[in-house]
Amino acid sequence: MRRFSTVPFKGTKEQEARLLSWLEEHKTMPGVAMPALQKAQEIYGYLPIEVQRIVADALGKPLAEIYGISTFYSQFSLCPKGEYKISVCLGTACYVKGSGKIYEALQQKLGITGGECTADGKFSLDACRCIGACGLAPVMTINDDVYGRLTGDELDSILAKY
C-alpha cells in the first residue's frame, strides 16, 4: 500500500526554484507529466503531495491526475528515503530461509512499514527481489553493506552500527 509520509516536508526555496524553472521550460512538451515527476523526484528525492501540487499547478493539470501518475508507477516514491536505506531480499532462497521474519522484525524495531522512513530520517525500509547473494540467504543490505545468513538475533547490533 502506498502512503503519504509521516516525515514533515522539508523542501527548500532553491529546490522549488529549480523545479519551477524546469517546468516553465518544458511545460508545452507533449506528455510532460511523467518527465516532470521524474525531474521533481530527482530534485526532492521523493514526491510528497506538496511537490505534486507544484507540478500540477505549473502544468495546469488536476492534482488527481498527477497523484494518479505518482502512485501508478513503482519508480515514484511518496515517502522520503532514509540516510540508511535498508533492503531485505524476499526472493525465493531468502524467503525460504526466513527473510520474511527478518522484514517483519525490522518493521517492529523501526516502527515503520515497508516503503516508509523513520521520523528522524535515519532509516528507510524496503523489500527487494533477489540481490544475487542466494548462498548467504537470508540477506539484507544497508546502503552498500551486505548482511547475510541472518537469524534476527543480530538486528539490534547491526542497526547500532548506524
Residue, then its C-alpha position, 0 to 999 in steps of 0.5 A: m500500500r502506498r502512503f503519504s509520509t509521516v516525515p514533515f516536508k522539508g523542501t527548500k526555496e532553491q529546490e522549488a526554484r529549480l523545479l519551477s524553472w524546469l517546468e516553465e521550460h518544458k511545460t508545452m512538451p507533449g506528455v510532460a507529466m511523467p518527465a516532470l515527476q521524474k525531474a521533481q523526484e530527482i530534485y526532492g528525492y521523493l514526491p510528497i503531495e506538496v511537490q505534486r501540487i507544484v507540478a500540477d499547478a505549473l502544468g495546469k493539470p488536476l492534482a488527481e491526475i498527477y497523484g494518479i501518475s505518482t502512485f501508478y508507477s513503482q519508480f515514484s516514491l511518496c515517502p522520503k528515503g532514509e540516510y540508511k536505506i535498508s533492503v531485505c531480499l524476499g526472493t525465493a532462497c531468502y524467503v525460504k530461509g526466513s527473510g520474511k521474519i527478518y522484514e517483519a522484525l525490522q518493521q517492529k524495531l523501526g516502527i515503520t512499514g515497508g516503503e516508509c522512513t523513520a521520523d528522524g530520517k535515519f532509516s528507510l525500509d524496503a523489500c527487494r527481489c533477489i540481490g544475487a547473494c542466494g548462498l548467504a540467504p537470508v540477506m539484507t543490505i544497508n546502503d552498500d553493506v551486505y548482511g547475510r545468513l541472518t537469524g534476527d538475533e543480530l538486528d539490534s547490533i547491526l542497526a547500532k552500527y548506524 
